[in-house]
Amino acid sequence: QSHNLLLQRIVQSTKRVISTERKDKMSKSSHLENLERDGFVLIPSLLTHEQINTLRTAASQTITLARSGNWPYVRTLPKQFPPWPIAPGTNPAASGIWGVQFLMHPSLPKSATFTKAYFSSAVIDVVKELLQCQDEDLVLELFNLLVRPDRDFELVWHRDDIPASATAEEEMARLGKEAWHAQWNLALWDDESLVIVPGSHARARTQVERDAGPWEKGFAG
């Protein structure tokens, strides 16, 4: 499966959960209502054409660097989850890659471009809106670049921190906890790489979903 580029950032509020009283004082936005209903928010055209073109250029140059074996921090095929260990003295991209890590590392030639996007008010303001918090409550965490893999490769259906072996009760126990982080996927080109089941953030998997294969397509939940 061909994956287009997307920038992945996770913005995580501090473990000091925002109080219920403080949340009540902050009006609920349409973005937040969409998040609570669907489990995700789609915001088209958040960045300008100029910003997108700048990021496309930086991403393309970074991918070329990584595929040539000159950037050690990559997601290697066919492994989906970390870690992605690289043996000393070997080509990190020898087996193919599907992602580039550490976009703000000062040794990366285009790190300044990625850092500017990461800390842009357009992005952070929406995150604060969704988490209902302020600048001082944020801990900014991961920033990675997902790319078209060098050969056919697909991720399995998954929730990042709930194993496939979890029972319905275990799923609901985890889903019932406070949410204190937001993952931001910024597509640099139109693509169909990200597949989400609306509303699945608030329920356990159905029996059909439990019985489905890890790469199964076209089934009803």
N, C-alpha and C positions, 0 to 999 in steps of 0.2 A: 504494500500500500504506500502511495506517495504522500509524504507529509510536507506541507509548505512551512515556511519559517513562522515561528511565533516566539515572542519574548515572554518569558514566564517570570513573574515576580510574586513574592509572597510578602505581604505586609502584616506584621503580627503586633497586636497591642500587647502591652505588658501583662504579666500574669495577675496583676492586681485588676480583677474584673471590675468594669464600670458598674457603679451601684445602680440598683433599680430606681432609686429616687432621681438620680441624675439622668437616667434614660427617659424617665417620665417627663422631665422638663424639656427634652429635646423633641421637636416635632418629627413625626415619622414621614420620610420622603417617599416619593413614588419608587425610587431605586430600592429603598429598604423594603417597601411592600412587595416589590417583585422578588427580591432576594428571599424573603420569608415564605412567599408562595411557591416559587419555582426552584429555589436553591441556587440560582445564578441571576446575573443581571447582564443584559446585552446593551452596550452603549456605542452606537455607530458614530464614526467621524469625531472621536474625542480629540484626536491630534490633527494638526493642519497637514495639507499635502506636502508642504516643505519639510515638516518634522518627519513624516512617514518616509519621504524620499531619502532624507539624511540617515534614518535608521536602516533603511533597505541597503544603502551603500555600505554602512558600517557592518551590517550583518553579513553581507556577501563577502566582504574582505575577511571577516573573522572566520567564516566557514572555510574559505580557501586556505587560510592559515592552519585551521584544525585538520582538514582533510589531508594536507601535505605532511602531517605528523609533527608540526612545529608548535603545537599547543598541547600541553600534557593533560589538561583538565577537560575530558570529554566523556560522553556517555557512549559506551561501546556496544556493538551488536554481538550477540542477540539478547543481552541482559537488560531486563526492564527496570529492576530496582537497584539502588546503591547497596554496597559500594561498587565502583568500577575501577578495580586495581590495575595499574599499568606496571609491568615488570621493568626494572631499571635498564636503560640502554635500548629499549625496544621502541618501535614506532607506535605511538598511542592509537593511531587510526588504521592500523594494519588490517583489522577485522571489520572495519567499517564503523561509522558513528551515526548516532541519531540525536545528538545534543552536544552543546558546548557549555561548559561550566565557568563560573567566576568571571562574569562580564565586566565587573568593576575592578578586577585585579590590575594594579598599576603597570604590570608588565605587558598587558594586552594593548596593542597599538590603538584601538578604538575605545578604550575604557572611558575616556572623557565624554564621548558621545553617549554611551550607554548610561553613565552616571547622571548626566543632565536629564535624560528621559526618566530615569528612576525617581529622581527627586522633583520632577515637574509638578507644579501645583494642580494641573489638570488631572493627574493621576491621584495624587495624595488627597486632594479635596474630596474625591468620590469615596476613597477608602475611609476617611474620617466620617463621612456621611453614613456609610454602611455600618461601621463599628460604633458609631455614636461616641466619638472621643475626640481629643485634641492632639496637637503635635506632641506634647510632652508624654502622651500615653503610648506612643508608637515605638515599636522596635522593628527596624527594617531588616529583612532577613535575606532570602535567596533571590538571585537574579540570573537566570539561565536562558539559553537560546536553544529551542528545539528545531530540528532541521529534517529535511527529507533524508531518510536513511539510504545508505549505499546499496541496499538490496531490500527485497520485500520483507516487511517487518510491521507488526501491529502490537499494540499494547492490549493486554487482557482487560476485560471488565473489572473494575476495582474501585474500592474506596481507599484512600491513602492510608488510613490508620485503623481500618476494620478488616481483619483477615477473612478470606472466603470461607473459612471453616466456622465462623461465628454463628451462633444460634440467633434466632429472631430476638430472644430476650437480651442477648449480649449486644446485638446491634442497637436495639432501642435504648439500652443503658448508656451506650456511648453517644448516640445521637441526642440523648436528652440532656447532655452536659452543655454548659455555656459555650457559645462560639466566641473565640477571641483572636481569630486570624482571618485574613482575606487573601485569596489567591487571584492574581490578575493575569489573564492571558491576553496578550496584545498581538493580534494577527497582522503581519506586515503585508500579506497578500490574501485575497479571497481563497479560502480552503475549506475542506470538509474533514479535517483531521480530528477535531474535537467533537466527541459524541457524548451527550449528556441526557439522562432520563429526568425530565422535569418532575419535581416533587419528591424524588427519591431520597432527598436529604432529610425527610421528616418521617420516614417509614422503614420498616424492615423489608427485605427483598420478598417478592412474591415467590410462590413455589415454582412457577415457570422460570423465573430468574435464577433461582437456586439450581434448577435442573439443567439450565442452559450451559453449553460449552463456553469456555473462557473467551473464545473469539467468535461466538455465534452472532449472526446478523439477522435482522428482519423478524424478530419475535416480539409478541405483545407481552408487556409486563403484567 
